[in-house]
Amino acid sequence: MKKSAQYRPQQSLLTAAVLFALAGPAVAQQATSTTGTTATTTPAGQDPTARELDTVVVKGIRGSLTSSMNLKRNAQGVVDGIVAEDIGKFPDTNLAESMQRISGVSIDRKDGEGSKVTVRGVGPDFNLVLLNGRQMPGSNLEDASAPDSRSFDFANIASEAVSAVEVFKTSRASTPVGGIGATINIKTARPFDNHGDTRASIGVKGVWDTSADNVPDSYDLNKVTPELAGIYSTTFADGRFGIGLSGSYQERDYGFSSVNVGNGWKTFHGDENNWGTIPQEGQPGSERIVNRPGPNDIYSVPQNLNFNVNGVHRERTNGQLVLQWAPTDDVTATLDYTYSQNKFERRRNEMSVWFNFGPSSSSWTDGPVAAPNIYSEIINPANSDYAMGGALNKTKSENKSLGLNVAWKATDRLNFALDWHNSTATTGSDSPWGSSGVLGTAGFFRGTTTADFSGEFPILNIQLPPGQATVDPAQMLVTGSSFRNSYQKAEVDQLQLSGDFSFENYSKLNFGVASTEVKNRSAFSNVQLDTWGGATSAADYPDEVWHLDHMGNYFDQFSGANNPNFTDAFFVWDFDTVRNLAEQAWVAAGHSAADYRASNDFTTDRRTTETSRSAYLEWSNTYDFSMPLNVAAGVRYESTRVESEARVPERTGISWGSANELTVLSGGSTFTSLIGKYNYVLPNLDLSLDVTPTMKLRGSYGRTLGRPLWSQIQGGQTLDNLVRVDGGTGTQGNPALKPLLSENFDLSFEWYYGPSSYMSVGYFRKNIDNYVGTTQIVDTPFDLHTPVGGAYWNAAIGAGGCPASDVVCIRNYIFDNFNGQPGVTRTGVSSATGERTGTIVGQPNDPIAQFRITVPSNQGSSAIDGWEFNIQHMFGESGFGLSANYTIVDSGLTYDNFVIGQQFALIGLSDTANVVGFYEKNAWSIRAAYNWRDQFLASVFDGNGPNPIYVEPYGQFDLNVTYMYNDNLSFSFEGINLTNETQRTHSRHENQIEALSQGGPRYMLGVRYKF
């Protein structure tokens, strides 16, 4: 097996050489598409007049589809794309939602809107995004950790200034590396593209997101929000100067409700006997188990169950200025500046329960993977916490790009282009409470708690104390809190010199060199109080701050929400009001107000610089047999140096602060630095055979790179603050990781059988080496002593008679018998539960804590292969048309649900389908689109550890109707997710819900005027 992997590159190069040798003598040259950094010239061997006659004037849906078809037909390699229907009029408001119409492209939705794209089963981090041929940085935030993604969030970019999106599915030597699935080039309008015309348009929309009606009234969301967009482009001084200006502003208010097992599932073998397992036969409580998992089965128990309702306000501002100057007929200079800002605010209220794995009863599905139908934890008396936490997320993302391009036609055969740009992407907090401020609030009146997982919607039942009919505001108080501050900034400095030379025999040579520096800073801090038994007192909070509501009101798409067994009463409260009250009470008790604010002193701070030098040659020609054969062969050299440093907290001890939560204590921080480097030669070969004037065969081979995530190459080890009774977790990086190396093969057949009509079928295969997976090692960093299993612990189990699984009993015994001894500080007793409060710190003779450290590593090879089917058909002059595609993606590297522990599996692999039907005639233009994505693996880790997360199949129906009042004025209606689809994820079994959410349809009414 190792030998095969070792010799694969040589075999692939041999294959490429054989294909190249079959090409034969050169007589003419095939047109190639550019990514925007090389001067545009008429391809050698083609009559300029004939090419001008082949130009399609883009107008309306049919014009857009025809231009997209021609892009595919005339391209080097396999290229798909979308072209704007008119200036300032892209098919969808959201770029990601437009691209999902392309075969092989599927999208990740965030809060009901497309944000990132997966291409041919390759996830967002390994699809390179360019803006006018320039590499773009990406920034993303994580709620509870430092961000690590390289992916580009398309929700930040408005579509009005976009003229086209090109998706390059096969590699090119001239394209920057980083796109294994595809390289996506976003093209924006240029004044000189209009051939001297002045063009402008302005549009206004009103957006009604029905999900904004399905949130608490106190969120104060607007039911209708505005969108404004305009674009202006002109030339003057005899066409020597051009100016283009575009801008847009969008507000969107929306809501969504979700159910989560956010802290994941603890998975065991049927014969295990550990913390969290169900009792074995003959043990106390075993009689309360129905359909017990067998000894060779695996089963999972939930750590928590959370229901939440969310209200979101978003503001997006985009603008671009383009200046062009042609001092001579042979020189064109283009200066452009692009800016985007996306401000995001989300309020959340929730009700949740935490399972402490005490006495329980349960009912199970059949094995070998068993999941609970019913899981119930017995709590008597009813004095556990009925949690009703909340959060406020406020973030701001900014993208800035300044670029200069100078194209020079040196001779009739030789062209040069020099392109420089500096682009940044920054995302961070927009609030003094951090990017994600979280308050835990609770009333300690929860009794026996039962979760029914047998249906699509989990049903939670909570027994309240005798005589208490519903939740009681007089008993509510703030418990723990967490003010998280997450920050990411990515910056790209890129200088590219490219050119092309046409030979007398009509062949063509493209060449270029480039220098690219990518800097990334990913940082995170967390100010957390683990006072889950109560930070202050219920008397500190007036009853009127807690507003009674019912969670079932926010899940009307699920029949289970109306189940009479569903305990759905909870309190909605205002984050700012309750935070202020909590801070005042905390300060009055002698503590610091800083405990209720975010910190800009980032305890995790990763700073990475990737410096790349590259050069490429690409030669193309056409060979004149009875069937013309177009050939393009190229090679790219890429050399990269990685310097990564990380600030990591120095850890000093472990403090046991609540029943099953321990905290790692910090004592300052330090930066550590590591270095890595790699060099690669990346060949590519594209062949296309014109079987007939309407039929084309293609074959392509190429090697591409995908760079590891930022967290994978961080320069240090980071321990998570929270430790459980069974140990802690952490991460460490490795800048010496090799990039993913993919060898890509494509074969396709295309038949352009009618005006604007075609069908195609394609096969692709990607052999990916150096795939970065994660493993967990057990380590004892900093030699931290834990009270779990220590002298006090053992005394509680021995003399105190506490069961090893009853951590509350153990804590109470230690506080009652060892208060004042080294490491034991008792602060009081909870009036609600009788549980003692305080801290127990590990001592020098206690056991050393073990941590499960997640470590990235290059884990061998994998393969992805699949088929793409496309058809586009115009029904004569009737005005009706159809575009449909289906993509099948497969890999042997799938997740094995029957195995517990670390696994390596491909993320994002799924079949997809799209059907778009339209009618366009006279004044009316109607487009109906259905997009479907099959189930796929989204992660190999959930909130607990190594567990799969599967996103269940999802389909969405959208509609767009436009009426042209005259040549200038038009009116439009858009409907998104008209059938009000919901999304659901699960783990090893469908009963093991990970998340479930509902949003709602979105409608837009617009008017647009074109000058």
Secondary structure by P-SEA (a helix, b strand, c coil): caaaaaaaaaaaaaaaaaaaaacccccbbbbbbbcccccccccccccaaaaaaaccccccaaaaaaaaaaaaaaccccccccccccccccccccccccccccccbbbbbccccccbbbccccccccbbbbcccbbbbbbbbbcccccccccccccccccccccbbbbbcccccccccccccbbbbbbbbbcccccccccbbbbbbbbbcccccccccccccccbbbbbbbccccccccccbbbbbbbbbbbbbbcccccccccbbbbbccccccccccccccccccccccccccccbbbbbbcccccbbbbbbbbbbbbbbbbbbcccccbbbbbbbbbbbbbbbbbbbbcccccccccccccccccccccccbbbbbbcccccccccccbbbbbbbbbbbbbbbbbbcccccbbbbbbbbbbbbbbbbccccccbbbbbbbbccccbbbbbccccbbbbbbbccccccccccccccccbbbbbbbbbbbbbbbbbbbbbbbccccbbbbbccbbbbbbbbbbccccccccccccccccccccccbbbbbccccccccccccccccccbbbbbbaaaaaaaaaaaaaaacccccccbbbccccbbbbbbbbbbbcbbbbbbbbbccbbbbbbbbbbbbbbbbbbbbbbbbbcccccccccbbbbbbccbbbbbbbbcbbbbbbbbbbbbcccccbbbbbbcbbbbbbccccccccbbbbbcccccccccbbbbbcccccbbbbbbbbbcccccccccccccbbbbbbccccbbbbbbbbbccccccccccaaaaaaaaccccccccaaaaaaaaaaccccccccccccccccccbbbbbbbbcccccbbbbbbbbbccccbbbbbbbbbbbbbbccccccccccbbbbbbbccccccccccbbbbbccbbbbbbbbbbcccccbbbbbbbbbbccccccccccccbbbbbbcbbbbbbbbbbbccccccccbbbbccccbbbbbbbccccccccccbbbbbbbbbbccccc
